[in-house]
Amino acid sequence: MSPRAEIAKLARLLGEDPERFGYLADVPEADLRRVRERATDVLFGADRAVFERIAAASRLVPAALTAAIAQRSFGPTLCARVAAVLEPDRALDLAGRLSTGFLADVAARLDPRRVGAVLTRLPPEMITEVARELAGRGDHIAMGQFVDKLSAEALRVVVATLDEENLLRGAVFSESQDRFPALFAQIADDRLPAVASAMATADDEFAHEILPLLACLDTAGMTRLAAAVGDLPGPPRARLAAVAAATGVLDRLGPLSAALADR
């Protein structure tokens, strides 16, 4: 992940415009991530006892009533805080009673580290509906932060549902790039030309994010994508090669490096 992606996540967490944190652009990504994680711990740790009491009280009333109150009165931010301390079984029950739009609102405010036990058990169909809602909103930050927590089946269904550009934009914001090869492996061969096209038509900001991410692919993934990239017209390939060189990953792209060469 690049500093820009980390700055965007930090800004989201603090409810600010990313441009306000432009002065952090030269800070190493690892340091930015530590700042964001500490800020998250402070925000989710503050008033934890209150959230625990709310979670305990929710067990005293039917789940359907709790879900209705959550949507009409609590709002997504408070629900995200309470979800972090709910028992997984209770959280799963409540999630199934909330609207897709509200679940997407809550997802944008969750700390994935605190709800991993719930995410791995959510039905793939529910996850896909929320992912589609987030993609429609252009909320790639929220999409990306859950990539590492999805089950293999949920990841497969999400990849099959979303278009290529949304998949790539979401992957840029994943908490770890280790899952990217598995995500990419789920993209069928007949979709790879669309992946190459999404890269070729990317704006400069997105191009500077996606090229470093491609360096995380395994050899099999690079080889599959190289064939589609090689079919791009010369100018788009030359531009992608220039971006790869500028971001320092051109010599790490294996078969993709040759495919990017202008012919």
ABEGO torsion letter per residue (X at the ends): XBAAAAAAAAAAAAGBBAAAAAAAAABBAAAAAAAAAAAAAAAAABGAAAAAAAAAAAAABBAAAAAAAAAAAAEAAAAAAAAAABBAAAAAAAAAABBAAAAAAAAAABBAAAAAAAAAABBAAAAAAAAAAAAAAGBAAAAAAAAAABBAAAAAAAAAABBAAAAAAAAAABABAAAAAAAAAABBAAAAAAAAAAAAABBAAAAAAAAAAAAABBAAAAAAAAAAAAABBAAAAAAAAAAAAAAGAAAAAEAAAAAABBX
